[in-house]
Amino acid sequence: MSIYREYDIRGVFEKELNEDTVKKIGYTLGLKVDGEYVVIGYDARTHSPKLFEWLCSGFKHAGKKVINIQMVPTPVNYFCNYQEMTLENGKTVTSSASVMITGSHNPPEYNGFKITVDKAPFFGEDIYALGREIDALVEIIPDNNAYDEFDAISKYMDYIVDEFDHLKGMDLDIVYDCGNGVAGTVLPTIFDRLELRTKGIFIEPDGSFPNHHPDPSEEENLEDIKLLLNRQGDVAFAYDGDADRIAVLTKKHNIKGDIMAILFSKQMANPTVIGEVKCSQVMYDTIRERGGKAIMYKTGHSNLKVKIRETNADLAAEVSGHIFFNDRYFGYDDAIYTTFRMLELMHRGMDVDAEVDALPPVFSTEEIKIKTTEEEKFKIIDALKIKLETPPADFPTIKEIIDVDGVRVIFENGWGLVRASNTTPVLVTRFESKNLDDAKLYEKALNSLIESAKASLA
């Protein structure tokens, strides 16, 4: 049951994602899907094609027809849910669901499934219930790898080129790092078709990730692209393994997702923007001061996609680089599309560095991860909430506690966050203040209370 996570299904190939289990995932999920067609794509991991075969067999056993879009970025898989697709036999169809086979930024031995049903993420209790059904299933699923094919990449690239045709020949030196993930299946071609001056590294998809780990939220994975940027670029982009997260860098700034949201929202009229609990208070305050609406919600790409549909927000963002455009787009996280929206801001004359420099200065930590266990992490959060009701006498003054996802404690000059990761056995903390001393004070105080909460469970 450990492979059934909050946002997706994820585990080690063959050890956890074995033939029997994956076929049953396809079969059980297929029974829940109305409609005839399911789209399946996969990332660059060496075992992704084998997982496709097993998953396809499961869907076929459930009476579904499978459309194979082969190796693609995750956003291309999402894109297919909004398109009419003309198959090789000339038939035009739409899909009722899609599955992206991807381990995202996990180590090479991992893989998994991101699921969309009726244009909505399939997650949370739906995934846990699916796991319980599969655990009880004794049926043997036969091999059946019959599928239709659709050239999703070409349709997606045509869409992006058409949307951003006004950027053709833009006077900017662009460098980018695909991290040997699947961004390399589309980005070079789109750049060429838009006649942009670019230099890319680690473009070739390679599921062993020979150059660096494909997670641009970690500074150590940005060393190569920073060197290239300093030598010959005006702006740099880096992507995770399945191209749904982005890093944007200038020579002065590594622009995190919450700050990107401020930049993007500036050219929207009265925008509604959704952020997660790790987003800077600067993001919420700045958007509200400019006449927009800023909503704080749970971390997780599935959560934010659902909240966008509920509120019809223009934009959503995670600090880690998931950016969701509902303005002029479909409301899902797409690092490729985000690339061209950022270039569009620059094309329109925005001085990105000046905009970032003009924001109120704050001292923010990166995400700090505290190792724990799957069994303990949520119990620690519950114990911490109890401790915060009657904190120690020397604890910084608490103005408000926001518990939409873990606990975000609002202090006089900043905030501290403690939440349980939904994907790994860690607690995630982040701290922010108007001055460095207070940021350190809040970090020390909350860490002490975390240790006290852990001790109370012993």
N, C-alpha and C positions, 0 to 999 in steps of 0.2 A: 504493500500500500504506500510505501514511502515515495514511489515515483509520481504519485498524484498530488500535484502542488496547487497552490492557490491560483496561479495564472496559467499553468500549462502542465504537461506531463513531461518529466525529465528524469533520465537515469543513465547508467553505464550500459553501453551496447553489449548485448549477449548476456551479461551478468544479470541485468534487470530488464532491459528492453530486448527480450528474446523472442524467437519466432512465435511461440504459443501465445505469449502475452500481447504482442503487437497485432497479430491476426485478430485476437479477441477485442482489442481496442477498436479496430476498424469495424468489426461486425457489430459490436454493441453500440458504437456511435452511429453507425449506418441505420440502425433501427430507430434512432431518435430523430433522424433527418427527414423532413418532408421534401418531396421533390425528387427528381431523377438523377441529377448530376452533382458530383463532388469533385472539387479541384484539389490536386495534391502537387506541391512543389517541395524542393529540398535544397539544403545548403551544401557547402563544399566538403563536408566531412566524409571520410572514406567509406563509412558504413551507411550513409544516407540512402544510396540506391537500393541496398538490401532491405532497409526498413520500408522503403516505398513498396517493394514487392510484397512484403508481408501485410502491410496496411491495405494495399490494393485488394489482396485476397479476402481480407475481412469485409471490406465494403462490398465487394462483388457477392459474397455469401449473403449479405443483407439485402441484396437486390438492387444495389446502386450502380450507376455507371460512373467510371472514374475518368477524369481528364488529367492527363499527365502534362505538367508545364515544365518539368525537369528542373535543372539547377537555376534558381532565381533568388533575388533578395526577398526577405519576408514581405516588404511592402508591395512587391509585385504580386505575391500570393493574395494579399488583402485586396488589391486593385481588381482582381478577377471577380470578386463578389459584386462589383458595380458595373460590369461590362457584359455586353452581348459577345459571345465567342463563336466564331465560325470555325468549325472543325474541319479536318482534312477531307471528310466526305461531303463537305459543302453545307452541312446542317448548322443552323444558328441556334445556340442554346444559352441559357443562363444557369448559374450554379446555385444550389441551395445551401452549400457549406464549402468550406475550404480547410485544409490542414497543411501547415508548413512544418516540414521535418527539419528541425534545427536544434543545435545545442547552444545557439547564441554565442556568448563569450565564455562558456564553460570549457574546461580542458578537453583535449581531442577525443578522449575515450567516452565522453558524454554525448548524448543526443536527446531529442525530445520532439514534442508536438505542440504547436500553437494552433488552436482550433477556433474557427469562426462559423457560426450557424445563423442563417437568416441575417447576415451582415452584423451580427452582434458577437462579442467574445463569449466563448463557452468556458466558464471558469468557476472558481469557488466551489460551492456546494454541488453544482452540476458535475464538476470533475470528481469530487470525492464520491458522489453517488455512483458515477460511472465506474470508479475503481471497485466499489463494493459489489456491483453487479458482475464485473469481470472476475473478481475473486471467487465468486460462487459459480461461475460458468464452467461446465465440464465438457461442453461440445468441442469436437475436433474440427478445425476450420481447414478445408482443403485448399491447395494452391489454385489460384486463378488470377493470372496477371494480365488479363485482357483489358485494354484501356484505349481511349481516344487521346489525340494529341492536339495541343493548341500552342501557338507561338505567342505566349503572353509577353515575353520580353520585348518583342517588336512593337506590340500594341502599346505597352507602357512607355517605351522610348518615344514613340510617335506623339503620345499625349504630352510628355514632358517638353519635348522640343517645340510643339505647337504652343503650349502655355507660356513658354519663356523665349519665344522667337525674338522678342524685343531686346534680348541680351546679346544678340549676335554681334561678334566682333568687339565685345566689351574690352576697354583698355585697362586690363588688370592682369597681373601675373598670379596665377592660381596654382597652388601645390596641394597634393592630396595623398593620403595613405589608406589603401583599402585593407591593410592588415592581412592580406591573403584570404580575405573573406569574399562573399559574393557581391559586394559593391562593384568589384571589378568586371562583373558580367554586363554592366550597363553604363557605368560612369564614363569610361574613355570614349565610347561611341557618342554619348550625348554631348560631351564637351566638344568633340570633333564636329558634330553636326551644327553646333552653335558657334563654331569658329572661335573658340576661346583659347587663350594661351595658357597651357597647363603643363605640369610635370607631375607624374604620379609615381609612387613607389609601392612595392608589394601588391601589385595589381592582380597577378595570376592567382585564382582561387586554389588554395592548398589546405586541406583539412588538417594537416599536421602542424600548421601555423609555424613555419620554420624561422621566421624573423622576429616576431614578438607576439605576445598574447593579444588576441583581438578585442581588447577592452579599452576604449579611448578615455574612459573616466579615470583610469589610473595613470598618473604622471609618467611613470617609468616606461609606459608603452608609447609615449609621445616624443621620445628623445630623437628619433630619426627624422620625424616630420618637422620638428623644431629646427634642426640643423639645416634642412632643405629650405624652410621658410626664411631663415636668417640669411641664407646664401642668395636665393633667387625668387622669393615670393612676396606678394603683398598680403595674401590671406591664405590660410591653410585649413583643410578639412581632414578629419580622420573618422573612421567608421568601425563599428563592432562587427562580429563575425557574420551576422545576418542582415546588416545594413538598416536596422530600425533605430539605431542610436548614433549620434554625431557629436564630434568635438569641433569647435570653431576657434581658431587661433589667429591672432595678429602678432606682430612683433612685440606688442605691449601686454596683451591680455589672452588668457585662456577663458573664453566666454562660456560660462556654464548655462545649463538649460533655463534656469530662472531668469538670468540676465538676458538671454536671447528673447524670452517672452516679452520683456520690457521693450526691446528694440522692435520686435515684430508688431506689438500692439500699438506702437506710436503712430503707425500709418493706417490704423483702423478707426472708424468712427464709433465712439462709445462702446468699446469692445467688452465682451465678457470673457475672462481668462480664468482657467482653472489651474491651480498649482497643487503640488503635493505638500505633505507636512514638512519636508526637508527644504522647501524653498525659502529664500531669504525674505525677511520682513520688508526689505527694500522693494521687492517685486510687488507685494500686495499693496504697500503704501503708495508707490509711484503710480501704479495703474489706477488706483482709486482717486488720487490727487488729479489725474488727467481726465477724470470724468468716466472712467471705465468701472466695471464690476469685477472684483477679484474674489474667487471662491477657493477656500482651502479644502482639500479632500485627501483621501487615502493614497498612499504610494501604490504604484503598480499599473502597468499599461492597460490591463483589462478594466480596472476600476475607473481610470480616467476616460476610456472610450465610452463606458456606460454613462458616466457623468456628463460627457459632452452631449450624448443623445438626450439625456433627461433635461438639460438646461439649454440646449441649442447654442452652446458657447462657441465663440469664434476660434478659440485656441486653448490648448492645454500644454503643460510642460512639466517635465521632471528634471531635477538638477543633473541627473546622469546623462541627459542628452536625448531622451525620448521627447520629440516635439510633435504635437498633434494639431494639424490645421483642419478646421471645419470651414473657415473662411476660404472660399474658392477651391475647396478640396473635400475629402470624404470623411474626415474626422478620425483617421487612424495615424499612428506614428510611422513616419517615413523620412529617413535620413537623407535619401536622394532628393526628394522634393524640397526638404528643408534647405539643402545646399543652394538651390536656385532661388528660394525666397530670400536667403541671406545675400546672395549676389545681386538680387533685384533691389534690395535696400541700398546697397552701395552704388548701383547703377543710377538710382534716383538721387544720389548725392549725399547720402547719409555718411558722416564721418563716424564710423563705429567706435573708434578709440575715444573720440571726444564725447560721445554719448555715454560711454561707460565711465569715463573720468568725471563726468558731471553728476553722477549718482551720489547720494549720501555715502560717505565712507563708513564701512563697517569691517569688523574683524570676524571672519568666519573660518571655522575649521573645515577640513575635508570630512567626508564620512569616516567616522572612527568605529571600527568593528570590534566587538567584544565576544570572544568565542564562548559558546555555551552548548547546550544540546537541544535537539528537536523537542524533547520531552519537557525541558525546563524553561525554554525561552518565553513562552506566553505566561507561565506561572510567575516568572520574575517580574514581568510587566504588571501583573495583577498585584503582586506584593508591593511593588514600587508605588502604585497608586494609593495603596493604604498608607504607606510611609509618608506620602506627600500631604495626606490629610492633617497630620500632626508632625511637621518637620522639626528637626533639632532647633534649639534656640538660636544657634549661630548661622542657620540656613538663610541665604539671601531672600529678601522679601518677594513673595509670589503675588503677582497681580492677577493672573488667570491661568487655568489649566485647560488645554484643548486636548480632548481624548478621541478625536476622530480616527486616529491611527497611532497606537501607542500613547505616549504623553508628551506634549509640547508645553513646556513650562515657560510662561511669560514672566520675565523679571522686569525690574525698573528700567534697565538699559539694554535689554536684549532677551534672548531666549535659549533654552536648551531642549533638545529632543532625545527621547529614548523610545525606540520601537523595535519590535521583533521582526526580523526578516522573514518574509513568507517563502523564501526560496532556499535559504541556507541556515545552518544552526548557529546564528549569531544575533546579538543585539546590535543595532545600528544607532550611533549617537552623532549629534552634530550641535555645534554651539556658535552663537553669534552675538556680538555686542558692539556698541558704539566705540568702545575702547578695549584695548588688548587685556588690561588687567581684569576687567569685569568678565571678559570671555573666559579667561583662565579660572576665575573665581567660580563661575557657573559650572564649568567643566569639572573642577575639583569637587564641588558640593554635590553635584548629581552623581558623579562616579562613586563618591562615598556612600550615598544613599542606595545606589545599585548594589554595592557590596553588602550593605545591611539587609537589603531585600533578599539577596541570594542566601545570606546566612540564616535568615528566618525560615527558609525552606529546608535547611539541612536537618 
